[in-house]
């Protein structure tokens, strides 16, 4: 059920929610998005170009954060915008990794639009900067 304006207040916390990412996640995302860059799937190649291991697609990371907001909103169609800067990599070793996503409602307008600041952390490092979303409430 979609969240209603009366249910949301400034300062409300979202999460934290742990979003797992495996190498199969990266293969699936690459196939869905068409981004077949080998740094996301080929460990040997990733290391040859100076990375510690394969890394998650930046857009997958942003989508993972947006998914947490969509779940909170109760309807993905209510997420009107998501903005971010990519600040660090999500390294995905053979046993997988995770991204911890949390947020806080920073504003709710009279016409029912919530502004949310989002934090995404992987392996102790903030991986999205200036990350925010707007959500249309019922």
Protein Blocks (a to p, Z undefined) as FASTA:
>chain_A
ZZdfklpcehiaghjddddddfklmmmmmmmnopacfklmmmklmmmnopabdcddfklm
mmmmmmmmmmmnopaklpmbdcdddfbdcdddfkopadddddddfbdcfkopacdddddd
eehiafbghiacddddZZ
